[in-house]
């Protein structure tokens, strides 16, 4: 069974000027980290020319497709029936990016096919994690 999902998507960077721009992004889910999803943007999408990756809870993604969600570095909300906004906060500033809601729903559904919602804790290998921590100590 697949243990990693990578899904390429198009996003819209919402700028403070009237011109927003399309940017490629990649959504990622890994069975080994069942509570998290990642979204990465290429260097061309950032102000400093570096690739950017954000990690946040799969539960936040699920909730944000239904209504406003998040209170920390990542917040999201539906923007009409077809778009969803993700807002990312960092010490350097803030970015707002719109995604096609259907793309996010498709990705979330694929992640639930790998690890059903509510069964994430059963995917964690606590013995291996503890052994790794003790080795590194």
N, CA, C and O of each residue as an XYZ file, in Angstrom:
548
protein
N       0.845     -1.188      0.000
C       0.000      0.000      0.000
C       0.888      1.248      0.000
O       1.953      1.267      0.616
N       0.438      2.267     -0.687
C       1.173      3.525     -0.753
C       1.347      4.112      0.643
O       0.415      4.106      1.447
N       2.544      4.617      0.924
C       2.780      5.220      2.231
C       3.061      6.717      2.134
O       3.135      7.401      3.156
N       3.217      7.228      0.920
C       3.458      8.662      0.714
C       2.584      9.139     -0.434
O       2.456      8.466     -1.457
N       1.990     10.299     -0.250
C       1.226     10.943     -1.318
C       1.891     12.275     -1.611
O       2.091     13.090     -0.710
N       2.229     12.493     -2.857
C       2.675     13.802     -3.340
C       1.678     14.226     -4.403
O       1.433     13.489     -5.358
N       1.105     15.403     -4.243
C       0.130     15.893     -5.206
C       0.502     17.307     -5.631
O       0.494     18.231     -4.817
N       0.821     17.468     -6.886
C       1.127     18.792     -7.431
C      -0.178     19.559     -7.607
O      -1.177     19.016     -8.079
N      -0.150     20.826     -7.220
C      -1.323     21.696     -7.352
C      -0.879     23.078     -7.804
O       0.292     23.440     -7.685
N      -1.812     23.827     -8.316
C      -1.589     25.241     -8.647
C      -2.205     26.044     -7.518
O      -3.302     25.728     -7.056
N      -1.521     27.063     -7.076
C      -2.026     27.951     -6.037
C      -1.968     29.375     -6.562
O      -1.312     29.659     -7.565
N      -2.651     30.249     -5.880
C      -2.667     31.664     -6.245
C      -2.127     32.442     -5.057
O      -2.748     32.464     -3.994
N      -0.978     33.080     -5.227
C      -0.408     33.917     -4.177
C      -1.178     35.225     -4.169
O      -1.231     35.928     -5.179
N      -1.770     35.550     -3.040
C      -2.553     36.773     -2.916
C      -1.613     37.873     -2.450
O      -1.057     37.803     -1.354
N      -1.442     38.878     -3.281
C      -0.503     39.962     -2.992
C      -1.256     41.189     -2.503
O      -2.467     41.308     -2.692
N      -0.517     42.107     -1.865
C      -1.133     43.343     -1.396
C      -1.427     44.286     -2.565
O      -2.235     45.206     -2.441
N      -0.776     44.052     -3.683
C      -1.087     44.819     -4.888
C      -2.234     44.108     -5.604
O      -2.549     42.968     -5.264
N      -2.852     44.739     -6.565
C      -3.969     44.095     -7.258
C      -3.576     42.840     -8.033
O      -4.446     42.076     -8.451
N      -2.292     42.620     -8.227
C      -1.853     41.480     -9.029
C      -1.484     40.292     -8.152
O      -0.474     40.318     -7.449
N      -2.300     39.261     -8.199
C      -1.897     38.016     -7.568
C      -1.257     37.171     -8.663
O      -1.403     37.468     -9.849
N      -0.546     36.114     -8.261
C       0.112     35.312     -9.296
C       0.010     33.832     -8.978
O      -0.017     33.417     -7.819
N      -0.044     33.067    -10.026
C      -0.109     31.612     -9.896
C       1.265     31.076     -9.529
O       2.282     31.523    -10.058
N       1.279     30.112     -8.616
C       2.528     29.463     -8.222
C       2.271     27.961     -8.096
O       1.192     27.548     -7.673
N       3.253     27.154     -8.458
C       3.097     25.718     -8.247
C       3.320     25.391     -6.773
O       4.049     26.096     -6.076
N       2.702     24.341     -6.317
C       2.890     23.879     -4.946
C       2.776     22.360     -4.953
O       2.280     21.766     -5.911
N       3.233     21.750     -3.889
C       3.123     20.299     -3.751
C       2.596     19.978     -2.360
O       3.141     20.431     -1.353
N       1.534     19.194     -2.320
C       0.984     18.707     -1.060
C       1.580     17.325     -0.804
O       1.741     16.529     -1.729
N       1.908     17.044      0.472
C       2.556     15.768      0.799
C       1.956     15.213      2.092
O       1.731     15.936      3.063
N       1.711     13.917      2.066
C       1.266     13.194      3.255
C       2.075     11.912      3.359
O       2.285     11.219      2.363
N       2.534     11.596      4.581
C       3.328     10.392      4.805
C       2.716      9.575      5.931
O       2.391     10.104      6.994
N       2.562      8.284      5.685
C       2.027      7.396      6.714
C       2.878      7.436      7.979
O       2.343      7.298      9.079
N       4.202      7.623      7.846
C       5.093      7.645      9.009
C       4.893      8.870      9.899
O       5.353      8.883     11.041
N       4.221      9.889      9.395
C       3.918     11.100     10.165
C       2.424     11.372      9.987
O       2.043     12.347      9.338
N       1.574     10.510     10.564
C       0.164     10.463     10.191
C      -0.683     11.672     10.581
O      -1.778     11.851     10.046
N      -0.202     12.498     11.495
C      -0.982     13.658     11.907
C      -0.707     14.886     11.047
O      -1.445     15.868     11.130
N       0.340     14.853     10.220
C       0.814     16.051      9.523
C       0.595     16.002      8.021
O       0.577     14.934      7.409
N       0.430     17.176      7.447
C       0.496     17.368      6.000
C       1.531     18.455      5.744
O       1.814     19.281      6.611
N       2.080     18.438      4.557
C       3.078     19.436      4.180
C       2.662     20.090      2.872
O       2.074     19.452      1.998
N       2.975     21.359      2.756
C       2.811     22.045      1.482
C       4.139     22.737      1.211
O       4.673     23.448      2.063
N       4.658     22.519      0.018
C       5.942     23.134     -0.334
C       5.765     24.004     -1.568
O       4.964     23.723     -2.460
N       6.552     25.072     -1.576
C       6.539     26.042     -2.668
C       7.955     26.162     -3.219
O       8.916     26.068     -2.456
N       8.106     26.364     -4.512
C       9.436     26.465     -5.121
C      10.101     27.800     -4.771
O       9.436     28.718     -4.292
N      11.409     27.907     -5.009
C      12.134     29.154     -4.713
C      11.517     30.390     -5.368
O      11.572     31.481     -4.801
N      10.937     30.232     -6.540
C      10.361     31.382     -7.241
C       9.174     31.995     -6.497
O       8.774     33.120     -6.794
N       8.610     31.268     -5.538
C       7.444     31.770     -4.806
C       7.823     32.595     -3.582
O       6.966     33.259     -2.998
N       9.095     32.565     -3.187
C       9.487     33.275     -1.961
C      10.241     34.562     -2.277
O      10.790     34.738     -3.365
N      10.250     35.441     -1.302
C      10.940     36.723     -1.475
C      12.453     36.563     -1.515
O      13.140     37.312     -2.210
N      12.978     35.590     -0.773
C      14.436     35.426     -0.717
C      14.975     34.369     -1.676
O      16.174     34.091     -1.667
N      14.115     33.777     -2.501
C      14.573     32.801     -3.483
C      14.850     31.425     -2.922
O      15.557     30.635     -3.547
N      14.303     31.120     -1.745
C      14.488     29.799     -1.139
C      13.194     29.005     -1.239
O      12.100     29.567     -1.188
N      13.331     27.704     -1.381
C      12.154     26.842     -1.330
C      11.549     26.951      0.072
O      12.271     27.136      1.052
N      10.239     26.838      0.158
C       9.540     26.988      1.438
C       8.641     25.779      1.653
O       7.925     25.356      0.744
N       8.682     25.224      2.864
C       7.787     24.122      3.210
C       7.130     24.424      4.547
O       7.786     24.844      5.500
N       5.827     24.202      4.598
C       5.059     24.362      5.825
C       4.476     23.011      6.199
O       3.996     22.271      5.340
N       4.520     22.694      7.490
C       3.929     21.470      8.009
C       2.845     21.873      9.006
O       3.056     22.729      9.866
N       1.698     21.246      8.873
C       0.600     21.541      9.797
C      -0.283     20.306      9.908
O      -0.113     19.343      9.160
N      -1.208     20.336     10.828
C      -2.039     19.177     11.116
C      -3.030     18.839     10.015
O      -3.654     19.719      9.422
N      -3.160     17.549      9.757
C      -4.167     17.096      8.799
C      -5.560     17.460      9.296
O      -6.455     17.722      8.493
N      -5.747     17.479     10.597
C      -7.023     17.881     11.180
C      -7.342     19.341     10.848
O      -8.500     19.683     10.607
N      -6.317     20.205     10.834
C      -6.515     21.604     10.457
C      -6.982     21.701      9.003
O      -7.887     22.474      8.687
N      -6.372     20.927      8.136
C      -6.785     20.931      6.731
C      -8.241     20.505      6.604
O      -9.012     21.131      5.877
N      -8.613     19.460      7.296
C      -9.984     18.974      7.245
C     -10.968     20.023      7.764
O     -11.997     20.276      7.137
N     -10.657     20.623      8.893
C     -11.543     21.636      9.485
C     -11.607     22.895      8.619
O     -12.672     23.496      8.473
N     -10.479     23.290      8.049
C     -10.415     24.510      7.249
C     -11.179     24.430      5.940
O     -11.487     25.460      5.340
N     -11.486     23.237      5.495
C     -12.315     23.080      4.298
C     -13.794     23.318      4.601
O     -14.593     23.570      3.700
N     -14.143     23.234      5.890
C     -15.541     23.430      6.305
C     -15.811     24.824      6.852
O     -16.938     25.313      6.772
N     -14.786     25.470      7.410
C     -14.959     26.785      8.021
C     -13.624     27.303      8.507
O     -12.616     26.610      8.371
N     -13.582     28.511      9.076
C     -12.318     29.059      9.569
C     -11.680     28.123     10.595
O     -12.355     27.605     11.484
N     -10.370     27.915     10.458
C      -9.661     27.002     11.351
C      -8.235     27.487     11.547
O      -7.662     28.148     10.680
N      -7.674     27.150     12.694
C      -6.290     27.494     13.002
C      -6.206     28.775     13.799
O      -7.004     29.697     13.625
N      -5.215     28.810     14.681
C      -5.006     30.011     15.478
C      -3.523     30.318     15.629
O      -3.152     31.218     16.382
N      -2.691     29.599     14.941
C      -1.259     29.776     15.066
C      -0.631     30.249     13.776
O      -1.125     31.177     13.136
N       0.466     29.606     13.395
C       1.222     29.994     12.207
C       0.488     29.697     10.907
O       0.753     30.331      9.886
N      -0.425     28.743     10.939
C      -1.189     28.391      9.744
C      -2.673     28.515     10.072
O      -3.166     27.929     11.036
N      -3.365     29.283      9.256
C      -4.808     29.448      9.394
C      -5.430     29.241      8.021
O      -4.790     29.482      6.998
N      -6.666     28.797      8.006
C      -7.313     28.592      6.705
C      -8.810     28.745      6.822
O      -9.390     28.637      7.902
N      -9.424     29.002      5.671
C     -10.870     29.164      5.607
C     -11.336     29.034      4.160
O     -10.584     29.308      3.225
N     -12.603     28.607      3.991
C     -13.170     28.568      2.643
C     -13.357     29.989      2.118
O     -13.662     30.907      2.880
N     -13.176     30.158      0.834
C     -13.375     31.454      0.173
C     -14.320     31.195     -0.993
O     -13.893     31.063     -2.140
N     -15.610     31.125     -0.679
C     -16.578     30.742     -1.691
C     -16.598     29.230     -1.847
O     -15.907     28.522     -1.115
N     -17.377     28.732     -2.786
C     -17.518     27.277     -2.930
C     -16.336     26.581     -3.601
O     -16.207     25.361     -3.498
N     -15.475     27.327     -4.283
C     -14.415     26.677     -5.078
C     -12.999     26.938     -4.601
O     -12.071     26.280     -5.071
N     -12.801     27.863     -3.695
C     -11.445     28.230     -3.288
C     -11.306     28.138     -1.768
O     -12.277     28.312     -1.031
N     -10.090     27.863     -1.316
C      -9.762     27.837      0.105
C      -8.479     28.635      0.291
O      -7.533     28.498     -0.484
N      -8.458     29.465      1.318
C      -7.297     30.305      1.606
C      -6.498     29.694      2.749
O      -7.058     29.302      3.773
N      -5.186     29.617      2.562
C      -4.264     29.279      3.633
C      -3.423     30.507      3.903
O      -2.893     31.121      2.978
N      -3.299     30.864      5.170
C      -2.518     32.027      5.579
C      -1.374     31.518      6.441
O      -1.595     30.825      7.434
N      -0.152     31.865      6.059
C       1.056     31.404      6.733
C       1.735     32.582      7.422
O       1.967     33.620      6.801
N       2.053     32.422      8.712
C       2.710     33.478      9.482
C       4.097     33.025      9.899
O       4.267     31.918     10.410
N       5.087     33.876      9.682
C       6.471     33.619     10.082
C       7.036     34.938     10.608
O       6.447     35.993     10.376
N       8.165     34.893     11.311
C       8.768     36.142     11.781
C       9.055     37.133     10.648
O       9.030     38.346     10.855
N       9.325     36.606      9.454
C       9.650     37.462      8.307
C       8.422     38.132      7.692
O       8.551     39.102      6.945
N       7.239     37.619      8.002
C       6.033     38.192      7.426
C       4.934     37.160      7.268
O       4.973     36.090      7.875
N       3.968     37.494      6.455
C       2.788     36.670      6.275
C       2.522     36.491      4.783
O       2.801     37.382      3.981
N       1.984     35.342      4.424
C       1.600     35.080      3.038
C       0.215     34.450      3.023
O      -0.127     33.626      3.871
N      -0.570     34.861      2.036
C      -1.892     34.259      1.828
C      -1.892     33.587      0.463
O      -1.487     34.179     -0.537
N      -2.350     32.346      0.441
C      -2.343     31.561     -0.785
C      -3.711     30.909     -0.942
O      -4.243     30.326      0.003
N      -4.275     31.011     -2.142
C      -5.562     30.372     -2.446
C      -5.315     29.070     -3.196
O      -4.470     28.991     -4.089
N      -6.077     28.053     -2.807
C      -6.025     26.758     -3.475
C      -7.414     26.413     -3.990
O      -8.417     26.889     -3.459
N      -7.469     25.597     -5.009
C      -8.723     25.049     -5.474
C      -9.199     24.060     -4.409
O      -8.483     23.115     -4.080
N     -10.386     24.269     -3.877
C     -10.914     23.418     -2.815
C     -10.984     21.959     -3.260
O     -10.716     21.061     -2.462
N     -11.336     21.712     -4.504
C     -11.421     20.334     -5.000
C     -10.066     19.637     -4.915
O     -10.008     18.447     -4.604
N      -8.972     20.358     -5.186
C      -7.636     19.772     -5.066
C      -7.341     19.375     -3.618
O      -6.809     18.296     -3.357
N      -7.692     20.254     -2.688
C      -7.438     19.968     -1.270
C      -8.299     18.801     -0.794
O      -7.823     17.947     -0.047
N      -9.550     18.758     -1.217
C     -10.432     17.646     -0.835
C      -9.924     16.318     -1.412
O      -9.952     15.292     -0.731
N      -9.470     16.339     -2.644
C      -8.937     15.131     -3.282
C      -7.711     14.636     -2.504
O      -7.591     13.445     -2.220
N      -6.816     15.548     -2.168
C      -5.624     15.193     -1.401
C      -6.001     14.615     -0.033
O      -5.469     13.585      0.380
N      -6.915     15.280      0.656
C      -7.336     14.815      1.973
C      -7.969     13.427      1.881
O      -7.703     12.564      2.717
N      -8.799     13.217      0.875
C      -9.405     11.902      0.676
C      -8.369     10.823      0.434
O      -8.487      9.711      0.949
N      -7.359     11.148     -0.346
C      -6.280     10.179     -0.599
C      -5.532      9.862      0.694
O      -5.142      8.717      0.920
N      -5.329     10.880      1.551
C      -4.632     10.639      2.821
C      -5.477      9.756      3.735
O      -4.939      8.901      4.439
N      -6.814      9.957      3.731
C      -7.692      9.125      4.549
C      -7.731      7.686      4.043
O      -7.991      6.768      4.821
N      -7.478      7.477      2.757
C      -7.416      6.113      2.222
C      -6.196      5.374      2.760
O      -6.223      4.152      2.906
N      -5.124      6.114      3.056
C      -3.906      5.505      3.618
C      -4.048      5.304      5.115
O      -3.799      4.215      5.631
N      -4.455      6.373      5.818
C      -4.653      6.332      7.270
C      -6.020      6.960      7.539
O      -6.168      8.179      7.456
N      -7.014      6.141      7.860
C      -8.347      6.692      8.096
C      -8.344      7.726      9.229
O      -7.583      7.625     10.191
N      -9.217      8.711      9.079
C      -9.350      9.756     10.089
C      -9.665      9.115     11.437
O     -10.545      8.260     11.537
N      -8.941      9.534     12.469
C      -9.138      8.993     13.809
C      -8.241      7.818     14.146
O      -8.174      7.414     15.307
N      -7.548      7.256     13.162
C      -6.688      6.100     13.436
C      -5.202      6.458     13.357
O      -4.354      5.568     13.296
N      -4.887      7.736     13.359
C      -3.489      8.179     13.207
C      -2.570      7.619     14.298
O      -1.449      7.198     14.011
N      -3.041      7.615     15.537
C      -2.189      7.169     16.653
C      -1.755      5.719     16.480
O      -0.670      5.344     16.925
N      -2.575      4.907     15.849
C      -2.235      3.506     15.620
C      -1.097      3.313     14.632
O      -0.510      2.233     14.563
N      -0.779      4.355     13.863
C       0.303      4.283     12.878
C       1.667      4.603     13.474
O       2.696      4.333     12.856
N       1.677      5.177     14.675
C       2.946      5.582     15.280
C       3.660      4.373     15.872
O       3.045      3.557     16.559
N       4.945      4.262     15.607
C       5.768      3.203     16.172
C       6.504      3.800     17.366
O       7.623      4.295     17.232
N       5.868      3.750     18.531
C       6.420      4.384     19.721
C       7.721      3.725     20.183
O       8.621      4.407     20.673
N       7.823      2.405     20.030
C       9.050      1.715     20.434
C      10.236      2.200     19.604
O      11.308      2.469     20.148
N      10.046      2.312     18.284
C      11.122      2.773     17.431
C      11.466      4.231     17.736
O      12.642      4.597     17.750
N      10.464      5.056     17.978
C      10.704      6.463     18.314
C      11.463      6.614     19.608
O      12.378      7.434     19.692
N      11.112      5.848     20.614
C      11.803      5.889     21.886
C      13.239      5.404     21.743
O      14.156      6.001     22.306
N      13.439      4.329     20.997
C      14.794      3.814     20.764
C      15.646      4.857     20.057
O      16.821      5.021     20.384
N      15.078      5.550     19.110
C      15.800      6.599     18.388
C      16.187      7.737     19.329
O      17.311      8.236     19.279
N      15.257      8.142     20.183
C      15.555      9.208     21.153
C      16.676      8.805     22.103
O      17.566      9.604     22.395
N      16.631      7.572     22.581
C      17.662      7.099     23.516
C      19.019      6.987     22.828
O      20.048      7.251     23.451
N      19.037      6.599     21.546
C      20.278      6.525     20.801
C      20.909      7.905     20.646
O      22.127      8.059     20.737
N      20.049      8.916     20.407
C      20.539     10.270     20.185
C      20.929     10.991     21.464
O      21.607     12.018     21.410
N      20.511     10.470     22.623
C      20.778     11.150     23.903
C      22.192     10.965     24.372
O      22.564     11.477     25.429
